[in-house]
Amino acid sequence: MKGLQIPKRFTGTVYLYANSDPESFLYGAIGASHIGPMKNDNRIIVGSIEVDIPLDQTGSRDKQVEQLRASKRKIIDEATSKAGQIDEAIESLLAIEYSGDQL
């Protein structure tokens, strides 16, 4: 897996848009993107601006490492929980005794 590379600067157009899908929880929210209008898009472009700004790379590697570690912990916790449920099901099945005269 390749790490995220944050450039030193961003130069280009930033579009401001409103989400226009009334079925979405983001309906009416204002956002920004460097991706302009697209066909069949649920966004209404309400403005744009040309920018040339320096980007903050400080600590980005440490932040990525912590995010990956948190993702790993979450996956391990979920797997441990599911494995425990499977163990309980196995123990439950092993505890069932068959007695042929109970028909």
C-alpha positions, 0 to 999 in steps of 0.5 A: 500500500502506497502512502498518501503524498500531499503536494507542497502547493495547490494551484487551480480552480476550487468549485463551491457547490450545494448538494441538490439531492433531497434524498441525501442527508447532505441535501443543501450542504455547501462543499468545495471540490477541485472537480468541476461540474459533471453530467448527472451530478447531484451538485449545483455549482454556486461559485468558483475561485482560482487559488494558489495556496501552500499545503500543510504537510506537517505530521501527515505521515504520522497522521496516516500511520495513526489512521492505519493503526486505528483501522487495524485495531478496529478490524482485529476487534471485530474479528475477535468479537466474531470469533468469540460468537463462533466459539460460543456457537461451537460450545453450544452445539457440543453441549447438546446431548442426544438421547435416542429414547426421546421420540 
